[in-house]
Amino acid sequence: MMKRELNNSQTIQMQGHFLTTQRRLLLELIRDSEGHLDAKELYQRARARDESIGPATVYRSLNLFKELGLVDEMRLGKLRCYYEIKKSSEHQHLVCQGCGKVIEFQNPHFQELIKAVQREQGFKITRAELCLEGYCEHCEQEEKGDD
């Protein structure tokens, strides 16, 4: 994990931007999160560790991190964008419509589908996202309990 942080730090500095204490904190929080963070949650976690950080700093930093290719922004569900450290392997997402939980998964059939579409349509796909919405096991059980 430390190696990834050094790469992020070097990337920021090589692009002529300062790696401030607040930017380092935000990258660390995104990297260490046990899931996907939206900007509001990232701000709340950062604020708990550094009271001087403001929402504008979080949004500006997220935009910089996206621009430099350090984080991925995903619109999962209807209203919110989530952020995660850019990963080398492609993955897909399940989003619970009940609790908002985001689950990452990988499925080789997704890559097969992309290859088939490229062949059939004569189209080079450079980016593909798959987000499936539904209900996690916990929320599904609660729904059944309400009947």
Buried (B, 14 or more C-beta within 10 A) or exposed (E): EEEBBEEBBEBBEEEEBEBEEBBBBBBBBBBEBEEBBBBEBBBBBBBEEEEEBEBEBBEEBBEBBBEBEBBBBBEBBEEBBBBBBBEEEEEBBBBBEEEBBBEEEEEEEBEEBBEEEEEEEEEEEEEEEBEEEEBBEEBEEEEEEEE
